């Protein structure tokens, strides 16, 4: 996997803005384990090379970018966004997300009782008497985004031969952060990006920070197509046929239910980027915080584990997926990228001799601890003393199309309507 020129994980973490988002609200920032910031910088170096310098991004800083818009800060065992918690189980720790309106009802089914509007007391009590495996066995069929903190070595897919995407058509079925970040990078590289939503499943990120949404979707086009309508289902299939690259973040059966076939698309020479929580063969769901934590990307202090950054699995996967999409097999054939968010996170923890040991320490090693001096936090990295950077924002480069506004125009331009 590509790494940043420094290959100094402590420095890359410090400069990423993630350390400032990691730790207790009333405690010092913490340097996380692993090499996620270093490898994210390596991916953007690969992207810069593939685009002949047209796209210049700092992968490490992308990891904390959303917090620069939302103002999120470190909150210890509660995620920066507030919807996920690290809770003790009978045999360890688990990460549990409660981000959707229906989640309290699902948690009631998990614990076998009415949990009311605040599910956390009941869930905390239930977890204390059950193992991480108990949680997994029930959370998956219930559709709960949760899992034990149980690091499993995994490898992430690696970019192939760099290729230009200028002028290619990208059809983006994804939502939230990881997939849209991938599409954003491809748009910066010159691709035409068309975002697809359905009438009943708009992108939930539209209800989040408007400026951050505009950053990721600026300059893209938007269509709303109903796969339940015969005409629009046919137009959806034609749009996919016209595409060069498909980005989706659903379990395979979801788009298959729309009549869309990834294998057929790849056989025709296309690139299909499939982003899932735990791989295309898994039915587990997940969000950025619970995926990262359950994969083992957590930090520790004397009180126990804390979250690393803000939904870190999302931007880390997004920049990885972009680097993959900006590459292709040498023979020009199509490719299906199975991008498991948990595998991407795990790969940053298991590819370096010191990382697996650090994951299980109760506190960061002394040479990676943060110190306060003159009102700022610093870390002594192997390559020297580094000031901890705050999350930084880029400014949106274009307007966001209203949902579905350009449907007729876009389909007509593509010869579909």
JOLINDA-V115858 format. One record per residue. N is the residue number from 1. RES is the residue in one small letter. PHI is phi in radians with two decimals (NA if undefined). NEAR is the number of other C-alpha atoms within 10 Angstrom. Layout:
n=N res=RES phi=PHI near=NEAR
n=N res=RES phi=PHI near=NEAR
This chain:
n=1 res=x phi=NA near=15
n=2 res=x phi=-1.19 near=16
n=3 res=x phi=-2.16 near=20
n=4 res=x phi=-1.22 near=21
n=5 res=x phi=-0.99 near=10
n=6 res=x phi=-1.30 near=12
n=7 res=x phi=0.87 near=18
n=8 res=x phi=-1.95 near=17
n=9 res=x phi=-1.12 near=24
n=10 res=x phi=-1.13 near=28
n=11 res=x phi=-1.10 near=24
n=12 res=x phi=-1.11 near=28
n=13 res=x phi=-1.09 near=30
n=14 res=x phi=-1.08 near=31
n=15 res=x phi=-1.44 near=21
n=16 res=x phi=-1.38 near=28
n=17 res=x phi=1.58 near=25
n=18 res=x phi=-1.25 near=32
n=19 res=x phi=-1.04 near=29
n=20 res=x phi=-1.17 near=25
n=21 res=x phi=-1.75 near=26
n=22 res=x phi=-2.14 near=29
n=23 res=x phi=2.28 near=28
n=24 res=x phi=-1.39 near=21
n=25 res=x phi=-1.02 near=14
n=26 res=x phi=-1.81 near=9
n=27 res=x phi=-2.14 near=12
n=28 res=x phi=-1.31 near=18
n=29 res=x phi=-1.11 near=25
n=30 res=x phi=-2.18 near=28
n=31 res=x phi=-1.46 near=30
n=32 res=x phi=-1.26 near=30
n=33 res=x phi=-1.37 near=29
n=34 res=x phi=1.45 near=29
n=35 res=x phi=-2.28 near=24
n=36 res=x phi=-1.06 near=27
n=37 res=x phi=-1.15 near=32
n=38 res=x phi=-1.12 near=25
n=39 res=x phi=-1.26 near=25
n=40 res=x phi=-1.11 near=31
n=41 res=x phi=-1.13 near=28
n=42 res=x phi=-1.13 near=25
n=43 res=x phi=-1.17 near=29
n=44 res=x phi=-1.25 near=26
n=45 res=x phi=-1.14 near=23
n=46 res=x phi=-1.12 near=26
n=47 res=x phi=-1.11 near=31
n=48 res=x phi=-1.05 near=19
n=49 res=x phi=-1.16 near=16
n=50 res=x phi=-1.17 near=20
n=51 res=x phi=-1.77 near=21
n=52 res=x phi=0.92 near=12
n=53 res=x phi=1.49 near=13
n=54 res=x phi=-1.22 near=13
n=55 res=x phi=-2.02 near=19
n=56 res=x phi=-2.06 near=17
n=57 res=x phi=-2.27 near=17
n=58 res=x phi=-1.81 near=19
n=59 res=x phi=-0.98 near=26
n=60 res=x phi=-1.10 near=28
n=61 res=x phi=-1.26 near=25
n=62 res=x phi=-1.08 near=26
n=63 res=x phi=-1.12 near=30
n=64 res=x phi=-1.93 near=27
n=65 res=x phi=-1.08 near=21
n=66 res=x phi=-1.04 near=24
n=67 res=x phi=-1.11 near=24
n=68 res=x phi=-1.18 near=16
n=69 res=x phi=-1.56 near=17
n=70 res=x phi=-1.54 near=15
n=71 res=x phi=1.42 near=10
n=72 res=x phi=-1.02 near=18
n=73 res=x phi=-2.33 near=22
n=74 res=x phi=-1.11 near=29
n=75 res=x phi=-2.41 near=22
n=76 res=x phi=1.21 near=27
n=77 res=x phi=-1.47 near=25
n=78 res=x phi=-1.88 near=22
n=79 res=x phi=-1.12 near=28
n=80 res=x phi=-1.00 near=24
n=81 res=x phi=-1.45 near=18
n=82 res=x phi=1.57 near=17
n=83 res=x phi=-1.72 near=15
n=84 res=x phi=-2.28 near=24
n=85 res=x phi=-2.35 near=25
n=86 res=x phi=-1.65 near=28
n=87 res=x phi=-2.27 near=21
n=88 res=x phi=-1.28 near=23
n=89 res=x phi=-1.90 near=23
n=90 res=x phi=-1.14 near=14
n=91 res=x phi=-2.29 near=14
n=92 res=x phi=2.86 near=15
n=93 res=x phi=-2.37 near=22
n=94 res=x phi=-2.40 near=24
n=95 res=x phi=-1.89 near=27
n=96 res=x phi=-2.26 near=29
n=97 res=x phi=-1.81 near=23
n=98 res=x phi=-2.30 near=22
n=99 res=x phi=-1.99 near=15
n=100 res=x phi=-2.00 near=11
n=101 res=x phi=-1.01 near=9
n=102 res=x phi=-1.48 near=10
n=103 res=x phi=-1.06 near=18
n=104 res=x phi=-0.98 near=21
n=105 res=x phi=-1.13 near=15
n=106 res=x phi=-1.16 near=19
n=107 res=x phi=-1.16 near=23
n=108 res=x phi=-1.07 near=16
n=109 res=x phi=-1.18 near=15
n=110 res=x phi=-1.11 near=19
n=111 res=x phi=-1.59 near=17
n=112 res=x phi=1.31 near=11
n=113 res=x phi=-2.78 near=11
n=114 res=x phi=-1.27 near=15
n=115 res=x phi=-1.71 near=19
n=116 res=x phi=1.24 near=12
n=117 res=x phi=-1.37 near=10
n=118 res=x phi=-1.95 near=10
n=119 res=x phi=-1.39 near=18
n=120 res=x phi=-1.11 near=17
n=121 res=x phi=-1.03 near=9
n=122 res=x phi=-1.18 near=18
n=123 res=x phi=-1.15 near=18
n=124 res=x phi=-1.06 near=17
n=125 res=x phi=-1.14 near=14
n=126 res=x phi=-1.13 near=18
n=127 res=x phi=-1.09 near=21
n=128 res=x phi=-1.06 near=16
n=129 res=x phi=-1.83 near=12
n=130 res=x phi=-2.33 near=15
n=131 res=x phi=-1.49 near=18
n=132 res=x phi=-1.06 near=22
n=133 res=x phi=-1.17 near=14
n=134 res=x phi=-1.00 near=15
n=135 res=x phi=-1.07 near=20
n=136 res=x phi=-1.02 near=18
n=137 res=x phi=-1.14 near=11
n=138 res=x phi=-1.70 near=15
n=139 res=x phi=-1.16 near=21
n=140 res=x phi=-1.10 near=17
n=141 res=x phi=-1.17 near=11
n=142 res=x phi=-1.40 near=16
n=143 res=x phi=1.33 near=15
n=144 res=x phi=-1.66 near=25
n=145 res=x phi=-1.47 near=25
n=146 res=x phi=-2.83 near=29
n=147 res=x phi=-3.06 near=28
n=148 res=x phi=-1.22 near=27
n=149 res=x phi=-1.28 near=25
n=150 res=x phi=-2.51 near=16
n=151 res=x phi=-1.04 near=20
n=152 res=x phi=-2.21 near=15
n=153 res=x phi=-0.96 near=16
n=154 res=x phi=-2.65 near=18
n=155 res=x phi=-1.96 near=18
n=156 res=x phi=-1.64 near=19
n=157 res=x phi=-1.10 near=17
n=158 res=x phi=-1.97 near=14
n=159 res=x phi=-1.01 near=22
n=160 res=x phi=-1.77 near=14
n=161 res=x phi=-1.33 near=13
n=162 res=x phi=-1.01 near=19
n=163 res=x phi=-2.53 near=18
n=164 res=x phi=-1.38 near=17
n=165 res=x phi=-2.08 near=22
n=166 res=x phi=-0.96 near=14
n=167 res=x phi=1.50 near=13
n=168 res=x phi=-1.33 near=18
n=169 res=x phi=-1.68 near=22
n=170 res=x phi=-1.88 near=26
n=171 res=x phi=-1.85 near=25
n=172 res=x phi=-1.94 near=26
n=173 res=x phi=-1.64 near=21
n=174 res=x phi=-1.45 near=23
n=175 res=x phi=-2.58 near=22
n=176 res=x phi=1.15 near=18
n=177 res=x phi=-2.21 near=23
n=178 res=x phi=-1.05 near=29
n=179 res=x phi=-1.10 near=27
n=180 res=x phi=-1.06 near=28
n=181 res=x phi=-1.14 near=26
n=182 res=x phi=-1.03 near=26
n=183 res=x phi=-1.10 near=33
n=184 res=x phi=-1.02 near=22
n=185 res=x phi=-1.14 near=24
n=186 res=x phi=-1.14 near=27
n=187 res=x phi=-1.12 near=25
n=188 res=x phi=-1.07 near=19
n=189 res=x phi=-1.43 near=24
n=190 res=x phi=1.85 near=17
n=191 res=x phi=-1.33 near=21
n=192 res=x phi=-1.56 near=21
n=193 res=x phi=-1.92 near=26
n=194 res=x phi=-2.04 near=26
n=195 res=x phi=-1.53 near=23
n=196 res=x phi=-2.03 near=25
n=197 res=x phi=-2.21 near=20
n=198 res=x phi=-1.89 near=16
n=199 res=x phi=-1.02 near=12
n=200 res=x phi=-1.69 near=9
n=201 res=x phi=-2.32 near=11
n=202 res=x phi=-1.24 near=14
n=203 res=x phi=-1.15 near=19
n=204 res=x phi=-1.08 near=10
n=205 res=x phi=-1.19 near=14
n=206 res=x phi=-1.07 near=14
n=207 res=x phi=-1.58 near=9
n=208 res=x phi=-1.57 near=12
n=209 res=x phi=-1.11 near=12
n=210 res=x phi=-1.15 near=13
n=211 res=x phi=-1.21 near=18
n=212 res=x phi=-1.20 near=23
n=213 res=x phi=-1.07 near=20
n=214 res=x phi=-1.15 near=19
n=215 res=x phi=-1.05 near=21
n=216 res=x phi=-1.34 near=23
n=217 res=x phi=-2.03 near=25
n=218 res=x phi=-1.03 near=20
n=219 res=x phi=1.48 near=20
n=220 res=x phi=-1.57 near=21
n=221 res=x phi=-1.85 near=23
n=222 res=x phi=-2.42 near=23
n=223 res=x phi=-2.30 near=21
n=224 res=x phi=-2.10 near=20
n=225 res=x phi=-2.24 near=20
n=226 res=x phi=-1.74 near=19
n=227 res=x phi=-1.18 near=19
n=228 res=x phi=-1.42 near=11
n=229 res=x phi=-1.70 near=10
n=230 res=x phi=-1.00 near=10
n=231 res=x phi=-1.15 near=11
n=232 res=x phi=-1.24 near=14
n=233 res=x phi=-1.13 near=17
n=234 res=x phi=-1.17 near=16
n=235 res=x phi=-1.14 near=18
n=236 res=x phi=-1.07 near=23
n=237 res=x phi=-1.11 near=16
n=238 res=x phi=-1.20 near=16
n=239 res=x phi=-1.11 near=20
n=240 res=x phi=-1.13 near=20
n=241 res=x phi=-1.06 near=17
n=242 res=x phi=-1.34 near=17
n=243 res=x phi=-1.31 near=21
n=244 res=x phi=-1.70 near=22
n=245 res=x phi=-2.35 near=28
n=246 res=x phi=-1.95 near=26
n=247 res=x phi=-2.10 near=25
n=248 res=x phi=-2.50 near=22
n=249 res=x phi=-2.33 near=23
n=250 res=x phi=-2.15 near=17
n=251 res=x phi=-1.16 near=20
n=252 res=x phi=-0.88 near=20
n=253 res=x phi=-1.19 near=13
n=254 res=x phi=-1.15 near=11
n=255 res=x phi=-1.28 near=16
n=256 res=x phi=-1.07 near=11
n=257 res=x phi=-1.16 near=10
n=258 res=x phi=-1.56 near=15
n=259 res=x phi=1.47 near=14
n=260 res=x phi=-1.78 near=18
n=261 res=x phi=-2.06 near=15
n=262 res=x phi=-1.10 near=20
n=263 res=x phi=-1.11 near=13
n=264 res=x phi=-1.16 near=12
n=265 res=x phi=-1.10 near=21
n=266 res=x phi=-1.17 near=19
n=267 res=x phi=-1.09 near=13
n=268 res=x phi=-1.49 near=13
n=269 res=x phi=1.83 near=14
n=270 res=x phi=-1.49 near=24
n=271 res=x phi=-1.92 near=27
n=272 res=x phi=-2.03 near=24
n=273 res=x phi=-1.78 near=24
n=274 res=x phi=-1.87 near=24
n=275 res=x phi=-1.84 near=26
n=276 res=x phi=-2.32 near=28
n=277 res=x phi=-1.13 near=28
n=278 res=x phi=-2.38 near=21
n=279 res=x phi=1.82 near=19
n=280 res=x phi=-1.14 near=18
n=281 res=x phi=-1.54 near=11
n=282 res=x phi=-1.84 near=13
n=283 res=x phi=-1.74 near=16
n=284 res=x phi=-1.22 near=21
n=285 res=x phi=-1.81 near=22
n=286 res=x phi=-3.02 near=24
n=287 res=x phi=-2.09 near=25
n=288 res=x phi=-0.96 near=25
n=289 res=x phi=-1.28 near=32
n=290 res=x phi=-1.22 near=33
n=291 res=x phi=-1.14 near=32
n=292 res=x phi=-1.07 near=31
n=293 res=x phi=-1.19 near=35
n=294 res=x phi=-1.17 near=25
n=295 res=x phi=-1.34 near=27
n=296 res=x phi=1.93 near=26
n=297 res=x phi=-1.50 near=30
n=298 res=x phi=-2.34 near=25
n=299 res=x phi=-1.91 near=28
n=300 res=x phi=-2.33 near=26
n=301 res=x phi=-2.32 near=17
n=302 res=x phi=-1.10 near=7
n=303 res=x phi=-1.55 near=11
n=304 res=x phi=2.28 near=15
n=305 res=x phi=-1.37 near=23
n=306 res=x phi=-2.40 near=25
n=307 res=x phi=-1.22 near=31
n=308 res=x phi=-1.81 near=31
n=309 res=x phi=1.16 near=32
n=310 res=x phi=-2.14 near=26
n=311 res=x phi=0.84 near=26
n=312 res=x phi=-1.03 near=26
n=313 res=x phi=-1.08 near=32
n=314 res=x phi=-1.17 near=28
n=315 res=x phi=-1.15 near=28
n=316 res=x phi=-1.10 near=28
n=317 res=x phi=-1.23 near=30
n=318 res=x phi=-1.06 near=26
n=319 res=x phi=-1.25 near=30
n=320 res=x phi=-1.15 near=29
n=321 res=x phi=-1.09 near=31
n=322 res=x phi=-1.14 near=26
n=323 res=x phi=-1.10 near=26
n=324 res=x phi=-1.14 near=26
n=325 res=x phi=-1.16 near=29
n=326 res=x phi=-1.55 near=25
n=327 res=x phi=-2.46 near=21
n=328 res=x phi=-2.76 near=19
n=329 res=x phi=-1.05 near=14
n=330 res=x phi=-1.07 near=10
n=331 res=x phi=-1.52 near=7
n=332 res=x phi=1.41 near=11
n=333 res=x phi=-1.34 near=13
n=334 res=x phi=-1.30 near=20
n=335 res=x phi=-2.63 near=23
n=336 res=x phi=-1.85 near=17
n=337 res=x phi=-1.61 near=19
n=338 res=x phi=-1.59 near=18
n=339 res=x phi=-1.80 near=24
n=340 res=x phi=-1.47 near=27
n=341 res=x phi=-1.07 near=31
n=342 res=x phi=-1.17 near=30
n=343 res=x phi=-1.20 near=26
n=344 res=x phi=-1.05 near=25
n=345 res=x phi=-1.12 near=30
n=346 res=x phi=-1.03 near=27
n=347 res=x phi=-1.11 near=23
n=348 res=x phi=-1.40 near=26
n=349 res=x phi=-1.84 near=28
n=350 res=x phi=-2.06 near=21
n=351 res=x phi=-1.82 near=16
n=352 res=x phi=-2.46 near=12
n=353 res=x phi=-0.94 near=10
n=354 res=x phi=-1.47 near=12
n=355 res=x phi=-1.21 near=15
n=356 res=x phi=-1.09 near=17
n=357 res=x phi=-1.17 near=13
n=358 res=x phi=-1.12 near=18
n=359 res=x phi=-1.03 near=21
n=360 res=x phi=-1.84 near=14
n=361 res=x phi=-1.36 near=13
n=362 res=x phi=-1.36 near=14
n=363 res=x phi=-2.68 near=21
n=364 res=x phi=-1.10 near=19
n=365 res=x phi=-1.08 near=11
n=366 res=x phi=-1.01 near=9
n=367 res=x phi=-1.35 near=12
n=368 res=x phi=-2.12 near=22
n=369 res=x phi=-1.43 near=19
n=370 res=x phi=-1.60 near=24
n=371 res=x phi=-2.24 near=15
n=372 res=x phi=-1.71 near=12
n=373 res=x phi=-2.61 near=9
n=374 res=x phi=0.96 near=5
n=375 res=x phi=1.41 near=6
n=376 res=x phi=-2.24 near=11
n=377 res=x phi=-1.73 near=19
n=378 res=x phi=-2.34 near=19
n=379 res=x phi=-2.35 near=25
n=380 res=x phi=-1.61 near=18
n=381 res=x phi=-1.51 near=20
n=382 res=x phi=-0.96 near=14
n=383 res=x phi=-1.64 near=12
n=384 res=x phi=2.32 near=10
n=385 res=x phi=-1.37 near=13
n=386 res=x phi=-2.26 near=19
n=387 res=x phi=-1.37 near=18
n=388 res=x phi=-1.29 near=24
n=389 res=x phi=-1.47 near=18
n=390 res=x phi=-1.47 near=19
n=391 res=x phi=-0.98 near=24
n=392 res=x phi=-2.16 near=16
n=393 res=x phi=-1.92 near=17
n=394 res=x phi=-1.71 near=13
n=395 res=x phi=-1.57 near=9
n=396 res=x phi=-0.98 near=16
n=397 res=x phi=-1.76 near=13
n=398 res=x phi=-2.85 near=13
n=399 res=x phi=-1.39 near=13
n=400 res=x phi=-1.72 near=19
n=401 res=x phi=-1.20 near=18
n=402 res=x phi=-1.10 near=10
n=403 res=x phi=-1.00 near=19
n=404 res=x phi=1.40 near=18
n=405 res=x phi=-1.04 near=13
n=406 res=x phi=-1.79 near=16
n=407 res=x phi=-0.96 near=17
n=408 res=x phi=-1.08 near=12
n=409 res=x phi=-1.08 near=13
n=410 res=x phi=-1.14 near=18
n=411 res=x phi=-1.13 near=16
n=412 res=x phi=-1.16 near=11
n=413 res=x phi=-1.07 near=9
n=414 res=x phi=-1.58 near=13
n=415 res=x phi=1.31 near=11
n=416 res=x phi=-1.70 near=16
n=417 res=x phi=-2.31 near=12
